[in-house]
Amino acid sequence: MPANFTDIQNKSFVVKAYNTGDENAICDLFEKVFGKPMGKTESLRHWQWEFLENPVSGLFIKLAWDGDKLVGQYTASPVKMYAKGSNITAALSHDTMTDPHYSGLGIFRATAEALYREQTDAGQRFIYGFPNSNSIHGFEKYLKWQQIMPAPVHIRPVCIFKNIFHKIFHTKNVTSPVGESNLQNTAYLFLDKSGKYKIRIEKEFADWADALWMRCRDQHNLWVVRNKTYLNWRYVAKPENKYRIVSIWQGTQPVGYMVFACSDMKFGDTLFIMDFLFDLNFKDAADLLVSYVVSVAKKNKCAFVSVFLTPGSKYLHIFRKKLFLPLPAFLFPQPLYFGARCFDSTMKQLVNDPKAWHITWGDNDVI
């Protein structure tokens, strides 16, 4: 049964589950609250991809209605996780929103708690996400979230001064998107330097990605299952995707991959390393692939390359050798935090340990 709430100003709301067709009102509210489409240009198609096409089944959406007017939402996407040798289900919290004319009525808390009960019944072990500086305190105070760490952003300066020159004088830049010819040319240069490995440019993830994941999944204690089904949904099927996928092979064996995207940011055009996986038995291949992506950034005159590296990442030393350094939280253009709430008390120690996690830019829905 929907819950009813009212306040002293005679504004009221009812919390209900999603029904088919509600997505139109959801997209309208998103554009009202955030001042932009849910996708880069079109909200509805993005919503369909994010919720209806998610390879992990289940729609977890709670909506606050004032009559036939949608005034709030709390939602989470189910995610398959690998936790200390076991496959479990958790959820990513995102697209939380309240109509600004209905702020202060408790919509955030009411919709969240209603959804959490449903998630617990569905067997999800915890919920996690990336609150910004405006919302992190609400998540901690009202929803009992634990802040695990600031988003572990690392950057590698590349062409800062050239990028500033382009922005000041509005000269032509090729940063977004990365041209296919640039990828091919740079890959060719790296092939000449190494006879041991081969860098391939991929259109999608095939069976090789599953084989690589199975070899590497015990590198970290807690991370999203990176099989081909998930990777193709996240990086290939996403509408308006501008992601580039490169893999590295020794003979017929895949030993690593990277997904990246270039974006025009206010602080400088940036190449974001969205996702990556390395077989650590081939660390020189990982070194080569990181160098390759930095070279793409240079060729496209990006100011920075950015990557997430958690404190317990097995890949931390690989990127440190390539001059990737942590970005202090106070320098973030928009501070992000990483946090979670456990529905299963036995998961708390693992989930709240920043060294247990491996997360990437692609584990949130910002880029």
C-alpha positions as CSV (number, residue, x, y, z in Angstrom):
1,M,0.0,0.0,0.0
2,P,1.3,3.5,-0.8
3,A,2.2,5.7,2.2
4,N,0.6,9.1,2.6
5,F,2.4,12.2,3.9
6,T,1.3,15.8,4.4
7,D,2.8,18.9,5.9
8,I,1.6,22.1,7.4
9,Q,1.6,23.9,4.1
10,N,-1.0,21.4,2.8
11,K,1.4,20.0,0.3
12,S,1.1,16.2,0.3
13,F,2.7,13.3,-1.4
14,V,2.1,9.6,-1.8
15,V,5.0,7.1,-2.2
16,K,4.4,4.5,-4.9
17,A,6.3,1.9,-6.9
18,Y,7.1,2.5,-10.5
19,N,4.4,1.7,-13.1
20,T,4.8,1.3,-16.8
21,G,4.6,4.8,-18.4
22,D,5.9,6.7,-15.3
23,E,9.3,7.1,-17.1
24,N,7.9,10.1,-19.0
25,A,7.2,12.0,-15.7
26,I,10.6,10.8,-14.3
27,C,12.5,12.2,-17.3
28,D,10.5,15.5,-17.0
29,L,11.4,15.8,-13.3
30,F,15.0,15.0,-14.0
31,E,15.3,17.8,-16.5
32,K,13.5,20.2,-14.1
33,V,15.7,19.4,-11.2
34,F,19.1,19.1,-12.9
35,G,18.6,21.4,-15.8
36,K,19.8,19.0,-18.5
37,P,18.7,15.8,-20.2
38,M,19.3,12.4,-18.4
39,G,21.5,11.5,-21.4
40,K,23.6,14.0,-23.3
41,T,20.7,15.0,-25.5
42,E,17.7,12.8,-24.9
43,S,16.4,11.5,-21.5
44,L,13.9,8.8,-22.4
45,R,16.3,6.6,-24.4
46,H,18.9,6.9,-21.7
47,W,16.3,5.9,-19.1
48,Q,15.3,2.8,-21.1
49,W,19.0,1.7,-21.3
50,E,19.7,2.4,-17.7
51,F,16.7,0.6,-16.2
52,L,15.0,-1.7,-18.8
53,E,18.1,-3.0,-20.4
54,N,20.2,-3.6,-17.3
55,P,21.4,-7.2,-17.5
56,V,20.5,-7.7,-13.8
57,S,16.8,-7.9,-13.6
58,G,14.5,-5.9,-11.4
59,L,13.2,-2.3,-11.3
60,F,13.8,-0.7,-7.9
61,I,12.2,2.7,-8.2
62,K,10.1,4.6,-5.6
63,L,8.2,7.7,-6.7
64,A,6.6,10.5,-4.7
65,W,3.4,11.9,-6.2
66,D,1.2,14.9,-5.3
67,G,-1.9,13.9,-7.2
68,D,-0.8,13.3,-10.7
69,K,2.3,15.4,-10.3
70,L,5.6,13.6,-9.7
71,V,7.6,15.4,-7.0
72,G,10.4,13.0,-6.0
73,Q,12.2,9.8,-6.8
74,Y,14.6,7.4,-5.1
75,T,16.0,4.6,-7.3
76,A,18.8,2.0,-7.4
77,S,20.1,-0.3,-10.1
78,P,20.8,-3.9,-9.2
79,V,24.4,-4.9,-9.7
80,K,26.2,-8.3,-9.6
81,M,29.2,-8.1,-7.2
82,Y,32.1,-10.4,-6.5
83,A,32.8,-10.4,-2.8
84,K,35.6,-12.5,-1.4
85,G,35.0,-15.4,-3.7
86,S,31.2,-15.2,-3.9
87,N,28.8,-13.7,-6.4
88,I,26.2,-11.5,-4.6
89,T,23.7,-8.8,-5.6
90,A,23.9,-5.2,-4.4
91,A,22.6,-2.0,-5.9
92,L,23.9,1.4,-7.1
93,S,22.0,4.4,-5.9
94,H,21.6,7.2,-8.4
95,D,19.2,9.8,-9.9
96,T,17.8,10.8,-6.5
97,M,15.7,13.9,-6.9
98,T,13.0,16.1,-5.3
99,D,11.0,18.9,-6.9
100,P,12.6,22.0,-5.4
101,H,9.0,23.3,-4.5
102,Y,8.6,20.2,-2.3
103,S,11.9,20.3,-0.4
104,G,11.8,19.9,3.3
105,L,8.9,17.5,3.4
106,G,10.9,14.3,3.9
107,I,10.5,12.9,0.4
108,F,14.1,11.8,0.2
109,R,13.9,9.8,3.4
110,A,10.4,8.4,2.7
111,T,11.2,7.1,-0.8
112,A,14.6,5.7,0.2
113,E,13.3,3.7,3.2
114,A,10.5,2.3,1.1
115,L,12.9,1.2,-1.5
116,Y,15.4,-0.2,1.1
117,R,12.7,-2.5,2.4
118,E,12.0,-3.8,-1.1
119,Q,15.7,-4.3,-1.7
120,T,16.2,-6.3,1.5
121,D,13.2,-8.5,0.5
122,A,14.9,-9.1,-2.9
123,G,18.1,-10.3,-1.3
124,Q,20.3,-7.3,-2.1
125,R,23.1,-7.2,0.4
126,F,23.9,-3.5,0.4
127,I,23.4,-0.2,-1.6
128,Y,26.3,2.0,-2.6
129,G,26.8,5.2,-4.5
130,F,28.6,8.5,-5.1
131,P,26.9,11.3,-3.2
132,N,28.2,14.9,-3.9
133,S,29.0,17.5,-1.3
134,N,25.3,18.7,-1.2
135,S,23.9,15.3,-0.4
136,I,26.5,13.3,1.5
137,H,25.4,14.6,4.9
138,G,21.7,13.7,4.1
139,F,22.7,10.2,3.2
140,E,24.7,9.8,6.5
141,K,22.1,11.5,8.8
142,Y,18.8,10.3,7.4
143,L,19.6,7.1,5.6
144,K,22.4,5.6,7.8
145,W,25.0,5.5,5.1
146,Q,28.7,5.1,6.0
147,Q,31.1,7.3,4.1
148,I,33.8,5.0,2.9
149,M,36.2,7.5,1.2
150,P,36.3,10.5,-1.0
151,A,36.1,9.5,-4.6
152,P,39.7,8.2,-5.2
153,V,40.5,10.4,-8.2
154,H,44.0,10.3,-9.6
155,I,45.3,12.5,-12.5
156,R,48.2,12.6,-14.8
157,P,48.9,16.0,-16.4
158,V,49.5,15.8,-20.1
159,C,49.1,18.9,-22.3
160,I,48.0,21.5,-19.8
161,F,49.4,24.6,-21.5
162,K,48.4,23.6,-25.0
163,N,44.9,22.9,-23.7
164,I,44.6,26.3,-22.0
165,F,45.8,27.9,-25.3
166,H,43.1,26.1,-27.2
167,K,40.4,27.3,-24.8
168,I,41.5,30.9,-24.6
169,F,41.9,31.4,-28.4
170,H,39.2,28.9,-29.4
171,T,41.5,27.1,-31.8
172,K,40.5,23.7,-33.2
173,N,41.0,20.7,-30.9
174,V,40.2,17.1,-31.5
175,T,39.6,15.9,-28.0
176,S,36.0,14.8,-28.2
177,P,35.6,12.2,-29.5
178,V,38.9,10.5,-30.1
179,G,39.2,9.9,-33.8
180,E,39.4,6.3,-34.9
181,S,42.5,7.1,-37.0
182,N,44.3,8.4,-33.9
183,L,43.6,5.1,-32.2
184,Q,44.9,3.1,-35.1
185,N,48.0,5.2,-35.6
186,T,48.9,5.2,-31.9
187,A,48.4,1.4,-31.7
188,Y,50.6,0.9,-34.7
189,L,53.4,2.9,-33.0
190,F,53.2,0.7,-29.9
191,L,53.2,-2.5,-32.0
192,D,56.5,-1.4,-33.5
193,K,58.0,-1.0,-30.0
194,S,57.0,-4.4,-28.6
195,G,57.1,-7.8,-30.3
196,K,55.8,-9.5,-27.2
197,Y,52.3,-8.0,-27.0
198,K,49.6,-6.9,-29.5
199,I,47.3,-4.0,-28.8
200,R,43.8,-4.4,-30.3
201,I,41.0,-1.9,-30.8
202,E,37.7,-3.5,-30.0
203,K,34.2,-2.8,-31.0
204,E,32.7,-4.9,-28.2
205,F,33.6,-7.4,-25.5
206,A,33.5,-11.0,-26.6
207,D,34.3,-14.3,-24.8
208,W,37.9,-13.2,-24.2
209,A,36.5,-10.7,-21.6
210,D,34.9,-13.5,-19.6
211,A,38.1,-15.5,-19.7
212,L,40.1,-12.5,-18.5
213,W,37.6,-11.8,-15.7
214,M,37.7,-15.4,-14.4
215,R,41.5,-15.2,-14.2
216,C,41.5,-11.8,-12.4
217,R,38.4,-11.8,-10.2
218,D,40.3,-12.7,-7.0
219,Q,42.6,-9.7,-7.3
220,H,40.3,-7.6,-5.1
221,N,37.9,-8.4,-2.4
222,L,34.9,-6.4,-3.6
223,W,34.0,-5.2,-7.1
224,V,31.4,-5.3,-9.8
225,V,31.5,-8.5,-11.9
226,R,33.2,-7.5,-15.1
227,N,32.0,-10.1,-17.5
228,K,31.2,-9.4,-21.2
229,T,27.4,-9.1,-20.5
230,Y,27.9,-6.2,-18.0
231,L,30.7,-4.6,-20.0
232,N,28.8,-4.5,-23.3
233,W,25.7,-3.1,-21.6
234,R,27.7,-0.4,-19.8
235,Y,30.1,0.7,-22.6
236,V,28.8,-0.6,-25.9
237,A,25.0,-0.4,-25.7
238,K,24.8,2.9,-23.8
239,P,23.1,5.5,-26.0
240,E,25.4,8.2,-27.4
241,N,28.4,6.2,-26.1
242,K,31.8,7.7,-27.0
243,Y,33.8,5.1,-25.2
244,R,36.9,3.5,-26.8
245,I,37.9,-0.1,-25.9
246,V,41.5,-1.4,-26.3
247,S,42.8,-4.8,-25.3
248,I,46.3,-6.2,-25.1
249,W,47.2,-9.8,-26.0
250,Q,50.1,-12.2,-25.7
251,G,49.6,-14.5,-28.6
252,T,46.0,-15.8,-28.4
253,Q,45.6,-14.9,-24.7
254,P,44.1,-11.6,-23.5
255,V,46.1,-10.0,-20.7
256,G,44.3,-6.7,-20.1
257,Y,41.9,-4.1,-21.4
258,M,41.0,-0.4,-21.0
259,V,37.9,1.6,-21.7
260,F,38.3,5.4,-22.0
261,A,36.5,8.5,-23.1
262,C,37.5,12.1,-23.7
263,S,35.4,14.9,-22.3
264,D,35.5,18.7,-22.6
265,M,35.7,19.8,-19.0
266,K,35.8,23.3,-17.6
267,F,39.2,22.7,-16.0
268,G,40.6,21.2,-19.2
269,D,39.8,18.5,-21.8
270,T,40.3,15.2,-20.0
271,L,40.7,11.6,-21.0
272,F,38.8,9.5,-18.4
273,I,39.9,5.9,-17.9
274,M,36.5,4.4,-17.4
275,D,37.4,0.8,-16.7
276,F,40.4,-1.4,-16.8
277,L,41.5,-4.9,-15.9
278,F,45.0,-6.4,-16.0
279,D,46.3,-9.9,-15.5
280,L,49.1,-9.1,-13.0
281,N,51.2,-12.0,-14.3
282,F,51.9,-9.7,-17.2
283,K,52.7,-6.3,-15.5
284,D,54.8,-5.2,-18.5
285,A,51.6,-5.5,-20.6
286,A,49.8,-3.3,-18.1
287,D,52.6,-0.7,-18.2
288,L,52.3,-0.8,-22.0
289,L,48.6,-0.3,-22.1
290,V,48.7,2.6,-19.6
291,S,51.4,4.3,-21.7
292,Y,49.3,3.7,-24.8
293,V,46.3,5.5,-23.3
294,V,48.5,8.4,-22.2
295,S,49.8,8.7,-25.7
296,V,46.3,8.9,-27.0
297,A,45.7,11.8,-24.6
298,K,48.8,13.5,-25.8
299,K,47.8,13.1,-29.5
300,N,44.4,14.6,-28.7
301,K,46.0,17.5,-26.6
302,C,44.1,16.5,-23.5
303,A,45.1,18.5,-20.4
304,F,44.8,15.5,-18.1
305,V,44.2,11.7,-17.8
306,S,42.0,10.8,-14.9
307,V,41.5,7.4,-13.2
308,F,40.0,6.0,-9.9
309,L,42.5,4.1,-7.8
310,T,41.4,2.9,-4.4
311,P,43.8,2.5,-1.5
312,G,43.9,-1.2,-1.9
313,S,44.0,-1.3,-5.6
314,K,46.4,-4.0,-7.0
315,Y,47.0,-1.6,-9.9
316,L,48.1,1.4,-7.9
317,H,51.9,1.0,-8.4
318,I,51.4,0.6,-12.2
319,F,49.8,4.0,-12.5
320,R,52.1,5.6,-10.0
321,K,55.0,4.7,-12.2
322,K,53.3,6.5,-15.0
323,L,53.0,9.7,-12.8
324,F,49.4,9.4,-11.8
325,L,48.9,11.2,-8.5
326,P,45.9,11.5,-6.1
327,L,43.8,14.6,-6.5
328,P,43.0,16.2,-3.1
329,A,39.2,16.3,-2.6
330,F,39.2,20.1,-2.2
331,L,40.5,20.4,-5.8
332,F,37.6,18.4,-7.3
333,P,35.4,20.5,-9.6
334,Q,32.5,18.8,-7.8
335,P,33.4,16.9,-4.8
336,L,32.3,13.2,-4.9
337,Y,32.2,10.7,-2.0
338,F,31.9,7.0,-2.0
339,G,29.5,5.5,0.6
340,A,27.2,2.6,1.3
341,R,24.5,1.2,3.6
342,C,24.4,-2.5,4.4
343,F,21.2,-4.4,4.6
344,D,23.2,-7.5,5.8
345,S,25.1,-6.9,9.0
346,T,27.7,-9.6,8.0
347,M,28.8,-7.4,5.1
348,K,29.6,-4.2,7.1
349,Q,33.2,-4.8,7.8
350,L,34.0,-5.7,4.1
351,V,31.8,-3.0,2.6
352,N,33.1,-0.2,4.8
353,D,36.7,-1.0,4.2
354,P,38.2,1.2,1.5
355,K,41.0,-1.2,0.9
356,A,38.6,-4.0,-0.1
357,W,37.1,-2.2,-3.1
358,H,38.1,-1.7,-6.7
359,I,36.0,1.0,-8.3
360,T,36.4,2.9,-11.5
361,W,34.9,6.0,-13.2
362,G,32.5,3.5,-14.9
363,D,31.1,2.3,-11.7
364,N,29.1,5.5,-11.4
365,D,26.8,7.1,-13.9
366,V,28.5,10.5,-14.1
367,I,30.4,10.0,-17.3
